[in-house]
Amino acid sequence: MQTLQKVALALIIIGAINWGLIGLFDFNLVETLFGTDNVITKIVYVLVGISGIIDISLLFNNYE
């Protein structure tokens, strides 16, 4: 796995944990850390989204 894919996967995991917290406890960790309507918060969301696009290729890799 390339370094870019590993970084992207880490961001995807962070995003998944954040969505889990939102769904279970109505608690948004990203907004708690960086504030609401903040540029940094939006950058984090955009990076998580781009990471998802980058790691789509992992679905099609054959690891056998």
Order of alpha helices (4+ residues) and beta strands (2+ residues): alpha-alpha-alpha
